[in-house]
Amino acid sequence: MHADIEPQSPRPTAPVPRRQARGLAPAAIVCAIMAISCIAWTMLERSTPRQGSARAALIASHAPVGSAIGTDRSSMPEPDRQAALQDDVRPTGIGDATKKGRYEGLAEPQPIDADRPSHLPGWEQHSCAKCHVEAAREWASSTHAMAWIDPRYQEALADMKRPEACHNCHIPTPLHAHADDGKPPQKPTTRALTTSDAGEPRSDADIHYGIACATCHEAKDGAILGPRGGPTDAHPTRKDDSFTDEGADRLCISCHATSVGPVVGIAKDYVDSRQRESHGLSCVGCHMQPLERPIAAEDGKAAYPSRATRSHALQTPRDPAFAARAFAIVVEPMGADGTLVALRNTTGHRVPGLVGREFLVAAVLRDGEGKELAREELVIDRSSAIPADGAAHLELPAKAAARDVVVVLQHLGPGMDDPIEIKRQTTRLP
């Protein structure tokens, strides 16, 4: 990191104890959050964002994109200027969304593993891994696979009076097994450890596997569901709408619309802000990399043909490159009023979506020699989250010698000791 614009670790005006901020809240705090989640969230959404020296403003927009640089709007009335700025900061930086909700340009995730293993121990013994080894290996690296063993989750669970409130989503029964129509439920139920005919635990049903293959793919009658339903001797298969472009979101929404403990129901934001209808976005389109490969490999059988599928590694903010795609940065010169920096949420839901996740923003005004003239800083966390299609603003003062603005964005997530730089943008002023 360049020393002349090193972020000075902005903190909220009212400091939050670091242990609590990283999602390791003691029992009393976790239970309190669960008990008053609805009331608390309503209050938080009405509150002023916590910040450093900057004034933060949250706005919403569905407007198309433009480029702010070189546009002098200092003479505009304030309402008109704000409306014009909205035109400049529609979601960018994550590729164009097609009508099917696919984001192009996703790469294989390279997550920061923090204080948990890179892959779920023992994933190779999962029954599905025998034929679907590539998908199983990807899943084993995901937060889904770690849903039960995650050390932060287990520590928080041990302190809770009603830990079963979290089991529904961390060790759920197959989502398609709840109703005769096979559609995922609004609220999952907890799976129990089942046994084989010989009385031994079934490894694919063990709670160790967290959110496993059966969670999304197993039907009420035991058939395996997917986008095609091609025949195989390994198990019954069937095509299901939950694996089409239009139906895939409902699997994600089953768990991710729930707010409990430190978890924020970001899927509710996605639904309420009509991201699919307004922008053509989908949960799968953002978080599952499209690729082509054989869907399975069975011993003694001819190779399956390659076909379009998706990675099961799941893109999350643990990957710095993916976290950077959550924001678009637009710099707006305002003449004698200084410079406005807009940090736009491009995700389709509020950011961040987890208690303990923070984004630290530093905007630095520099002269032609790179000397710092002014700095504004901001912390984006649960209490100052940017809503879907919204933006946070930082204002830099007018300086005659100003030549550029450098914006540095860092991520501090649960289990991380220090923030990691995820984005840096230098904008030349006119």
C-alpha positions in Angstrom: 0.0 0.0 0.0 1.3 3.5 -0.9 2.4 5.3 2.2 1.0 8.7 1.1 -2.6 7.5 1.1 -2.5 4.8 3.7 -6.0 4.6 5.1 -6.0 5.6 8.8 -8.3 2.8 9.8 -11.5 4.9 10.2 -13.7 3.8 13.1 -17.3 4.6 14.0 -17.9 7.6 16.2 -19.1 5.3 18.9 -16.5 2.5 18.9 -17.7 -1.1 18.9 -15.6 -3.7 20.8 -13.6 -5.6 18.2 -14.7 -9.0 19.5 -18.3 -8.1 19.1 -17.8 -6.5 15.8 -16.4 -9.6 14.2 -19.4 -11.7 15.0 -18.3 -13.4 18.2 -20.9 -11.7 20.3 -21.5 -13.2 23.8 -24.7 -15.0 24.6 -26.5 -12.0 26.0 -25.9 -9.9 22.9 -26.8 -12.6 20.4 -30.0 -13.5 22.2 -30.9 -9.8 22.5 -30.4 -9.3 18.8 -32.6 -12.3 18.0 -35.3 -11.1 20.4 -35.6 -7.6 18.9 -34.3 -8.1 15.4 -37.4 -6.7 13.7 -37.6 -3.6 15.9 -33.9 -3.1 15.9 -33.6 -3.2 12.1 -36.4 -0.8 11.7 -34.6 1.7 14.0 -31.3 1.1 12.2 -32.6 1.8 8.8 -33.9 5.2 10.1 -30.7 6.1 11.8 -27.9 8.3 10.6 -24.9 6.3 9.3 -21.9 6.1 11.6 -18.9 7.7 10.1 -15.4 9.2 10.6 -14.9 12.9 9.6 -17.1 12.5 6.5 -20.8 13.2 6.0 -22.4 10.1 4.7 -25.7 10.1 2.7 -27.6 7.2 1.5 -29.5 7.5 -1.8 -31.4 5.0 -4.1 -31.5 4.9 -7.8 -32.4 2.6 -10.8 -30.9 5.1 -13.3 -28.7 4.3 -16.2 -25.0 5.0 -16.1 -22.9 8.0 -17.2 -19.5 9.4 -16.4 -19.4 12.2 -13.8 -15.8 13.4 -14.6 -15.7 16.7 -16.5 -19.3 17.6 -15.7 -19.7 20.8 -13.7 -23.0 20.8 -11.8 -22.1 23.3 -9.2 -24.6 25.8 -10.4 -27.5 23.3 -10.3 -30.1 23.6 -7.5 -29.3 20.9 -4.9 -32.3 18.6 -5.7 -31.4 18.7 -9.4 -27.7 18.1 -8.7 -28.5 15.1 -6.6 -30.8 13.7 -9.2 -28.1 14.2 -11.9 -25.5 12.4 -9.7 -27.9 9.4 -9.5 -27.6 9.1 -13.3 -23.9 8.6 -12.9 -23.7 5.8 -10.5 -25.9 2.9 -11.6 -24.4 -0.6 -10.8 -21.1 -1.1 -12.7 -17.9 -2.9 -12.1 -19.4 -6.4 -12.1 -20.1 -6.8 -15.8 -23.3 -6.4 -17.8 -26.3 -8.4 -16.7 -28.2 -10.3 -19.4 -31.9 -11.0 -19.3 -31.0 -14.3 -17.7 -29.3 -12.7 -14.7 -25.8 -13.9 -15.5 -22.8 -11.7 -14.7 -19.9 -12.3 -17.1 -16.3 -12.1 -16.0 -16.5 -14.1 -12.8 -13.3 -15.9 -11.9 -12.5 -18.9 -9.7 -12.8 -17.6 -6.1 -9.6 -17.1 -4.1 -11.0 -16.5 -0.6 -9.1 -15.4 2.5 -9.7 -18.4 4.7 -9.1 -16.5 8.0 -9.5 -18.8 10.9 -11.2 -21.8 9.2 -9.9 -24.6 6.9 -9.7 -24.0 3.2 -11.9 -27.2 2.6 -14.3 -29.1 4.8 -12.4 -31.9 6.4 -13.5 -35.3 5.1 -15.4 -34.0 2.1 -14.1 -36.8 -0.1 -16.2 -39.3 1.9 -19.4 -37.5 0.9 -21.4 -40.0 -1.2 -21.9 -37.4 -4.0 -18.1 -36.9 -4.4 -17.7 -40.4 -5.9 -19.1 -39.3 -9.2 -19.2 -35.5 -8.9 -15.8 -34.9 -7.6 -15.2 -31.4 -9.1 -18.5 -30.0 -7.9 -17.9 -31.6 -4.5 -14.4 -30.1 -4.2 -15.8 -26.7 -5.0 -18.6 -27.0 -2.5 -16.1 -28.2 0.2 -14.4 -24.8 -0.1 -17.6 -22.8 0.4 -19.3 -21.2 3.4 -22.2 -23.7 2.7 -20.0 -26.6 3.5 -18.6 -24.9 6.6 -22.0 -23.9 7.8 -21.9 -26.3 10.8 -18.2 -26.5 11.6 -17.3 -22.8 11.3 -15.5 -21.9 14.5 -17.2 -18.5 14.9 -20.6 -20.1 14.4 -19.8 -22.9 17.0 -18.5 -20.3 19.5 -21.6 -18.2 19.2 -23.9 -21.3 19.3 -22.4 -22.4 22.5 -23.5 -19.2 24.2 -27.0 -19.1 22.9 -30.0 -20.1 25.0 -31.9 -21.3 21.9 -29.3 -22.6 19.5 -31.9 -24.5 17.5 -33.0 -21.2 16.1 -29.9 -21.3 13.9 -30.1 -25.0 13.0 -32.8 -24.6 10.4 -30.4 -22.9 7.9 -27.1 -24.4 9.1 -28.1 -28.1 8.9 -31.4 -28.0 6.9 -33.4 -30.8 5.6 -33.7 -31.0 1.8 -35.5 -27.9 0.7 -37.6 -29.7 -1.9 -38.9 -32.2 0.7 -41.3 -29.8 2.4 -44.4 -29.8 0.2 -46.1 -31.9 -2.4 -45.4 -29.3 -5.1 -41.7 -29.7 -4.3 -41.2 -25.9 -3.9 -38.7 -24.7 -1.3 -40.2 -23.5 2.0 -40.2 -20.0 3.3 -38.6 -21.4 6.4 -36.4 -24.6 6.4 -36.5 -27.2 9.0 -33.6 -28.9 10.8 -32.4 -32.3 9.6 -31.6 -35.1 12.0 -28.8 -37.5 11.8 -30.2 -40.5 10.0 -28.9 -44.1 10.0 -28.5 -46.8 7.4 -30.2 -50.2 7.5 -27.1 -51.4 9.3 -27.5 -48.9 12.0 -24.5 -46.8 11.0 -24.8 -43.0 10.4 -25.2 -42.0 6.8 -22.2 -39.8 6.0 -24.2 -37.7 3.5 -26.8 -36.8 6.2 -24.3 -36.1 8.9 -24.5 -32.6 10.3 -20.8 -32.2 9.7 -21.6 -31.5 6.1 -23.6 -28.4 6.9 -25.5 -27.2 3.8 -24.9 -30.2 1.6 -25.8 -31.5 -1.9 -29.1 -32.9 -0.7 -30.2 -29.5 0.7 -30.8 -28.2 -2.8 -30.9 -31.3 -5.0 -32.9 -34.0 -3.2 -36.6 -34.3 -3.8 -39.3 -35.5 -1.4 -39.3 -38.9 -3.1 -35.4 -39.1 -3.0 -34.9 -38.3 -6.7 -32.0 -35.9 -7.5 -33.2 -32.7 -9.1 -31.3 -30.6 -11.6 -31.6 -28.4 -14.7 -31.9 -31.4 -17.1 -32.8 -34.6 -15.3 -30.8 -36.9 -17.6 -31.1 -40.6 -16.8 -28.4 -42.4 -14.8 -28.1 -45.8 -13.0 -26.7 -44.1 -10.0 -29.9 -42.6 -8.7 -33.3 -41.3 -9.9 -33.1 -37.9 -11.6 -35.6 -35.3 -12.5 -35.6 -31.8 -14.1 -36.9 -29.1 -11.7 -37.7 -25.4 -12.2 -35.5 -24.6 -9.2 -32.5 -25.0 -11.5 -33.7 -22.9 -14.3 -32.8 -19.2 -14.8 -36.2 -18.1 -13.5 -36.5 -20.5 -10.5 -33.1 -20.7 -9.0 -33.4 -17.7 -6.7 -36.1 -19.4 -4.6 -33.6 -22.0 -3.2 -31.3 -19.1 -2.0 -34.2 -17.1 -0.6 -35.4 -20.0 1.6 -32.5 -19.4 4.0 -31.1 -16.0 3.1 -34.4 -14.0 3.7 -34.1 -14.8 7.4 -32.6 -12.3 9.9 -31.5 -14.0 13.1 -28.5 -13.3 15.4 -25.7 -11.7 13.4 -27.2 -12.7 10.0 -29.1 -10.2 7.9 -31.8 -11.4 5.6 -30.3 -9.9 2.4 -32.6 -12.0 0.1 -35.5 -9.9 1.3 -33.7 -6.8 0.0 -33.3 -8.6 -3.3 -37.0 -9.4 -3.5 -38.3 -6.1 -2.3 -36.1 -4.0 -4.6 -37.1 -6.2 -7.6 -33.6 -6.8 -8.8 -34.5 -9.5 -11.3 -37.3 -7.3 -12.8 -35.3 -4.0 -12.7 -31.8 -5.2 -13.6 -32.1 -8.8 -14.7 -30.0 -10.0 -11.8 -30.1 -13.3 -10.0 -28.5 -14.8 -6.9 -26.9 -17.6 -9.0 -25.8 -15.1 -11.7 -23.7 -13.2 -9.2 -22.4 -16.0 -6.9 -21.9 -19.1 -9.1 -19.3 -18.9 -11.9 -20.6 -20.2 -15.2 -18.3 -22.9 -16.8 -18.4 -26.0 -19.0 -17.4 -29.5 -18.0 -18.8 -33.1 -17.7 -21.4 -33.2 -15.0 -20.2 -36.5 -13.6 -17.6 -39.2 -14.0 -18.5 -42.8 -13.3 -16.1 -45.7 -13.1 -16.3 -48.1 -16.0 -18.5 -45.9 -18.1 -17.9 -43.6 -21.1 -17.0 -40.0 -20.3 -19.9 -37.6 -20.1 -20.0 -34.7 -22.6 -19.0 -31.3 -21.4 -22.0 -28.9 -20.9 -22.9 -25.6 -19.4 -23.0 -25.7 -15.6 -21.9 -23.5 -12.7 -19.2 -23.7 -10.0 -20.3 -24.7 -6.5 -17.5 -22.8 -4.9 -19.8 -19.8 -4.4 -18.5 -16.2 -4.7 -18.5 -14.3 -1.4 -16.8 -11.3 0.1 -14.2 -13.7 1.5 -12.7 -13.4 -2.0 -11.1 -9.8 -2.3 -11.7 -9.7 -6.0 -15.3 -10.5 -5.6 -15.7 -8.1 -2.7 -14.4 -5.3 -4.9 -17.2 -5.9 -7.4 -19.7 -4.8 -4.8 -18.9 -1.2 -5.3 -18.7 1.4 -8.1 -16.8 4.6 -7.3 -17.9 7.9 -9.0 -16.2 11.2 -8.4 -18.2 14.4 -8.9 -16.4 17.8 -9.1 -18.7 20.5 -7.6 -16.6 23.6 -8.3 -16.4 25.9 -5.3 -18.3 23.4 -3.3 -15.5 20.8 -3.5 -15.7 17.2 -4.7 -18.3 14.6 -4.0 -17.3 10.9 -3.9 -20.1 8.4 -4.4 -19.6 4.7 -3.4 -22.3 2.8 -5.2 -23.8 -0.5 -4.0 -23.8 -2.8 -7.1 -24.9 -6.1 -5.4 -28.7 -6.2 -5.5 -29.0 -6.2 -1.7 -27.7 -4.2 1.2 -24.0 -4.1 1.9 -22.7 -5.5 4.2 -25.1 -8.4 4.9 -23.5 -9.7 8.1 -22.8 -8.3 11.6 -19.1 -8.0 11.9 -18.3 -7.3 8.3 -17.0 -3.8 7.6 -15.8 -1.8 4.6 -13.4 1.0 5.4 -13.3 3.9 2.9 -10.7 6.6 2.6 -11.0 9.4 0.0 -7.8 11.5 -0.4 -7.5 14.8 -2.3 -4.0 15.4 -3.7 -2.1 18.0 -5.5 0.0 17.6 -8.7 3.0 16.2 -6.7 0.9 13.6 -4.8 0.7 15.6 -1.6 -2.4 15.1 0.5 -4.6 18.1 0.7 -7.6 16.7 2.4 -9.0 13.3 3.5 -12.4 12.0 4.4 -13.1 8.5 5.8 -16.1 6.3 6.3 -17.0 2.9 7.9 -19.7 0.9 6.2 -21.1 -1.7 8.6 -24.4 -3.2 9.8 -25.6 0.1 11.2 -24.6 2.2 8.2 -25.3 -0.4 5.4 -25.8 0.9 1.9 -29.2 -0.3 0.6 -29.8 -2.0 -2.7 -29.3 0.5 -5.5 -28.1 3.1 -2.9 -24.8 4.9 -2.4 -22.7 6.4 0.4 -21.3 9.9 -0.1 -18.1 11.6 1.1 -17.5 15.3 0.5 -14.0 16.7 0.0 -13.4 20.5 0.4 -12.4 22.7 -2.6 -8.7 23.2 -2.9 -7.1 25.3 -5.7 -4.1 23.0 -6.0 -6.2 19.8 -6.2 -5.4 17.5 -9.1 -6.8 14.1 -8.3 -8.8 12.0 -5.9 -7.6 8.6 -4.6 -10.3 6.3 -3.1 -9.1 3.3 -1.2 -11.5 0.6 -0.1 -10.6 -2.1 2.5 -12.6 -5.1 3.8 -12.5 -6.3 7.4 -14.5 -9.5 7.8 -15.2 -12.0 10.6 -12.1 -13.9 11.5 -9.8 -11.4 9.9 -7.1 -9.7 12.1 -6.5 -6.8 9.8 -8.4 -5.2 6.9 -7.4 -6.1 3.3 -7.3 -3.6 0.5 -9.8 -4.7 -2.2 -10.1 -1.6 -4.4 -8.1 1.5 -5.3 -9.2 4.1 -7.8 -7.4 7.3 -8.8 -9.5 9.9 -10.6 -7.9 12.9 -12.3 -9.9 16.1 -11.7 -10.7 18.5 -14.7 
